[in-house]
């Protein structure tokens, strides 16, 4: 059972044309590349996918080999030599042999094991492609988020520069103490540090995407519109076994069939077919002197029936294959258990991240409303309120502080949303719904 993929000629050529364009014009500014294109390029460029494809080819060859023993094989050769006295060998000038397996209990199991091996390799290839898609999607979404945070960070720094200037003027005028000016400078230094941290993250993610896709570093600018909404899956939804777990189970099945085939080699009949043709000559020996009915053309055909009674080496081989089968079975069980643990862990984390994202979003909305209030008060004043209980008139300092706080809450909301998106993608893969995400991605 091979993995079925839908072929779309236009989609297949898009990544190739993009690679050629970027390679031919390395000096051009970074271009917007969709998430679907990045995933396609990553899957084409991935060494893990290429290794999995090689395993599929190997499994196909093993299956063909187990079946080909039933197809007669033809061998031709020649044995030329002389003898003194009684001839010790057949004087064959040319010979041809045909032989094949007709029936074997063990070979039937080997064929079934090879079939399971092909299915396991195909699912392992699918699993590798899904993992690469997850890695590329995560890096792409994170780079898009970091770029948006960087834009907000640059805005923050411009607001902070204005705040430092305002505090410097107020300090020189004796309105505010020197500590307020120092606090403003400290805020500017902290925002600069945050901006440098974001730039480092962006550079690292750009390098990661370059390694994944094979494109030049910095040539990919994420297109936010190409990112589909990640479904909010839950652990109680129908669980589809992942390709990796199914592959491990089929590999264990293949090892078990292989061991069963080795066990059937003893005390089980085996039937083979053979045919031999010899072109003999007595020019270099004295065959005709000893054999009165010597002929040049000789042909024989028949069946060979064998029942192995005792073979110590074959018994040891069975012990080895049985141990391999046991190991593969345990590894398949471990893979399932680890996936179950991952689902439970991701489900718990997802509830917390969902709540954190909601809190961050509400804080950002509150900061936005507070900024609007500050701007309105600066424009209209504090109304007709007078007396000791009246609210003091807001200053440009309050405006800059409100703008800085709103941008910070915006960055916090982006970070919380990124963590939530990563957890949802990981849970999609653990639940076996990664293919649904890829279908939605290519339909975007």
LINWO-V467544 format. One record per pair of residues at least 4 apart in sequence whose C-alpha atoms are under 8 Angstrom apart, sorted by the first residue. I is the first residue (numbers start at 0). J is the second residue. Records with the same first field share a line. If there is no record, write none. Layout:
I->J ; J
//
This chain:
0->117 ; 118 ; 121
1->117 ; 118 ; 121 ; 122
2->121 ; 122 ; 125
6->11
7->11
8->12
9->13
10->14
11->15
12->16
13->17 ; 36
14->18 ; 36 ; 37 ; 39 ; 40
15->19
16->20
17->21
18->22 ; 214
19->23
20->24
21->25 ; 27 ; 214 ; 215 ; 218
22->214 ; 215
25->215
28->218
29->217 ; 218 ; 219 ; 220
30->218 ; 219 ; 220
31->219 ; 220 ; 221 ; 222
32->36 ; 37 ; 219 ; 220 ; 221 ; 222
33->37 ; 221 ; 222 ; 225 ; 226
34->38 ; 136 ; 139 ; 221 ; 222 ; 225 ; 226 ; 440
35->39 ; 225 ; 440 ; 441
36->40
37->41 ; 135 ; 136 ; 139 ; 212
38->42 ; 131 ; 132 ; 135 ; 136 ; 212
39->43 ; 132
40->44 ; 211 ; 212 ; 213
41->45 ; 131 ; 132 ; 135 ; 211 ; 212 ; 213
42->48 ; 128 ; 131 ; 132 ; 212
43->48 ; 212
44->48 ; 49 ; 211 ; 212 ; 213
45->49 ; 131 ; 211 ; 212
46->50
47->51 ; 127
48->52 ; 124 ; 127 ; 128
49->53
50->54
51->55 ; 120 ; 121 ; 123 ; 124 ; 127
52->56 ; 124
53->57
54->58 ; 120
55->59 ; 117 ; 120 ; 121 ; 124
56->60
57->61
58->62 ; 113 ; 116 ; 117 ; 120
59->63 ; 117
60->64
61->65 ; 113
62->66 ; 110 ; 113 ; 114 ; 117
63->67
64->68
65->106 ; 109 ; 110 ; 113
66->70 ; 110
68->99 ; 100
69->99 ; 100 ; 101
70->99 ; 100
71->97 ; 98 ; 99 ; 100
72->96 ; 97 ; 98 ; 99
73->95 ; 96 ; 97 ; 98
74->95 ; 96 ; 97
75->93 ; 94 ; 95 ; 96
76->93 ; 94 ; 95
77->91 ; 92 ; 93 ; 94
78->90 ; 91 ; 92 ; 93
79->90 ; 91 ; 92
80->90 ; 283
81->283 ; 284
82->86 ; 87 ; 283 ; 284 ; 285
83->284 ; 285
84->285
85->285 ; 286 ; 289
86->284 ; 285 ; 286
89->279
90->279 ; 280 ; 281 ; 284 ; 286
91->277 ; 278 ; 279 ; 280
92->277 ; 278 ; 279 ; 280
93->277 ; 278 ; 279
94->275 ; 276 ; 277 ; 278
95->275 ; 276 ; 277
96->273 ; 274 ; 275 ; 276
97->273 ; 274 ; 275
98->271 ; 272 ; 273 ; 274
99->271 ; 272 ; 273
100->270 ; 271 ; 272
101->269 ; 270 ; 271 ; 272
102->106 ; 269 ; 270 ; 271
103->107 ; 267 ; 268 ; 269 ; 270
104->108 ; 260 ; 263 ; 264 ; 267 ; 268 ; 269
105->109 ; 259 ; 260 ; 261 ; 262 ; 263 ; 264
106->110 ; 260
107->111 ; 260
108->112 ; 256 ; 257 ; 259 ; 260
109->113 ; 256 ; 257 ; 260
110->114
111->115 ; 253 ; 256
112->116 ; 252 ; 253 ; 254 ; 255 ; 256 ; 257
113->117 ; 253
114->118 ; 253
115->119 ; 249 ; 250 ; 252 ; 253
116->120 ; 249 ; 250 ; 253
117->121
118->122 ; 246 ; 249
119->123 ; 245 ; 246 ; 247 ; 248 ; 249 ; 250
120->124 ; 246
121->125 ; 246
122->126 ; 242 ; 243 ; 245 ; 246
123->127 ; 242 ; 243 ; 246
124->128
125->129 ; 242 ; 243
126->130 ; 241 ; 242 ; 243
127->131
128->132
129->133 ; 428 ; 433 ; 434
130->134
131->135
132->136 ; 437
133->137 ; 424 ; 425 ; 428
134->138
135->139 ; 208 ; 211
136->140
137->141 ; 421 ; 424
138->142 ; 204 ; 207 ; 208
139->143 ; 204 ; 208 ; 221
140->144 ; 221 ; 226 ; 417
141->145 ; 204 ; 417
142->146 ; 201 ; 204 ; 205 ; 221
143->147 ; 220 ; 221 ; 222 ; 223
144->148 ; 413 ; 414 ; 417
145->149 ; 197 ; 200 ; 201
146->150 ; 201
147->151
148->152 ; 197 ; 410 ; 413
149->153 ; 194 ; 197 ; 198
150->154
151->155 ; 406 ; 407 ; 409 ; 410
152->156 ; 190 ; 193 ; 194 ; 406 ; 407
153->157 ; 194
154->158 ; 406
155->159 ; 190 ; 402 ; 403 ; 406 ; 407
156->160 ; 187 ; 190 ; 191
157->161
158->162 ; 399 ; 400 ; 402 ; 403
159->163 ; 183 ; 186 ; 187 ; 399 ; 403
160->164 ; 187
161->165 ; 399
162->166 ; 183 ; 396 ; 399 ; 400
163->167 ; 180 ; 183 ; 184 ; 187
164->168
165->169 ; 395 ; 396
166->170 ; 175 ; 179 ; 180 ; 183 ; 396
167->171 ; 180
168->172
169->173 ; 174 ; 175
170->174 ; 175 ; 176 ; 177 ; 179 ; 180
175->179 ; 180
176->180
177->181
178->182
179->183
180->184
181->185
182->186
183->187
184->188
185->189
186->190
187->191
188->192
189->193
190->194
191->195
192->196
193->197
194->198
195->199
196->200
197->201
198->202
199->203
200->204
201->205
202->206 ; 217
203->207
204->208
205->209 ; 216 ; 217 ; 219
206->210 ; 216 ; 217
207->211
208->212 ; 213 ; 214 ; 216 ; 219
209->213 ; 214 ; 215 ; 216 ; 217
210->214
214->218 ; 219
222->226
225->440 ; 443
226->440 ; 443
227->439 ; 440 ; 443
229->420 ; 423 ; 424 ; 436
230->423
231->423
232->236 ; 423 ; 426 ; 427
233->346
234->238 ; 342 ; 343 ; 346 ; 430
237->430
238->430 ; 431
239->430 ; 431 ; 432
240->244 ; 245 ; 430 ; 431
241->245 ; 428 ; 429 ; 430 ; 431
242->246 ; 431
243->247
244->248 ; 331 ; 334 ; 335
245->249
246->250
247->251 ; 327 ; 328 ; 330 ; 331 ; 334
248->252 ; 327 ; 328 ; 331
249->253
250->254 ; 327
251->255 ; 324 ; 325 ; 327 ; 328 ; 331
252->256 ; 324 ; 328
253->257 ; 324
254->258 ; 320 ; 321 ; 323 ; 324 ; 327
255->259 ; 320 ; 321 ; 324 ; 325
256->260
257->261 ; 320
258->262 ; 317 ; 318 ; 320 ; 321 ; 324
259->263
260->264
261->313 ; 314 ; 316 ; 317 ; 320
262->314 ; 317
263->267
264->307 ; 313
265->306 ; 307 ; 308 ; 309 ; 310
266->306 ; 307 ; 308
267->306 ; 307
268->304 ; 305 ; 306 ; 307
269->304 ; 305 ; 306
270->302 ; 303 ; 304 ; 305
271->302 ; 303 ; 304
272->300 ; 301 ; 302 ; 303
273->300 ; 301 ; 302 ; 303
274->298 ; 299 ; 300 ; 301
275->298 ; 299 ; 300
276->296 ; 297 ; 298 ; 299
277->295 ; 296 ; 297 ; 298
278->295 ; 296 ; 297
279->294 ; 295 ; 296 ; 297
280->295
281->285 ; 286 ; 287
285->289
286->290 ; 293
287->291 ; 292 ; 293
310->314
311->315
312->316
313->317
314->318
315->319
316->320
317->321
318->322
319->323
320->324
321->325
322->326
323->327
324->328
325->329
326->330
327->331
328->332
329->333
330->334
331->335
332->336
333->337
334->338
335->339
336->340
337->341
338->342 ; 429
339->343
340->344
341->345 ; 429
342->346 ; 426 ; 429 ; 430
343->347
344->348
345->349 ; 422 ; 425 ; 426
346->350 ; 426
347->351
348->352 ; 422
349->353 ; 419 ; 422 ; 423
350->354
351->355
352->356 ; 415 ; 418 ; 419
353->357 ; 419
354->358
355->359 ; 415
356->360 ; 412 ; 415 ; 416 ; 419
357->361
358->362
359->363 ; 408 ; 411 ; 412 ; 415
360->364 ; 409 ; 412
361->365
362->366 ; 408
363->367 ; 405 ; 408 ; 409 ; 412
364->368
365->369
366->370 ; 401 ; 404 ; 405 ; 408
367->371 ; 405
368->372
369->373 ; 401
370->374 ; 398 ; 401 ; 402 ; 405
371->375
372->376
373->377 ; 393 ; 397 ; 398 ; 401
374->378 ; 398
375->379 ; 380
376->380 ; 381 ; 393
377->381 ; 392 ; 393 ; 394 ; 395 ; 398
380->392 ; 393
381->390 ; 391 ; 392 ; 393
384->389 ; 390
385->389
393->397
394->398
395->399
396->400
397->401
398->402
399->403
400->404
401->405
402->406
403->407
404->408
405->409
406->410
407->411
408->412
409->413
410->414
411->415
412->416
413->417
414->418
415->419
416->420
417->421
418->422
419->423
420->424
421->425
422->426
423->427
424->428 ; 433
425->429
426->430
427->431 ; 432 ; 433 ; 436
428->432 ; 433
432->436
433->437
434->438
435->439
436->440
437->441
438->442
439->443
//
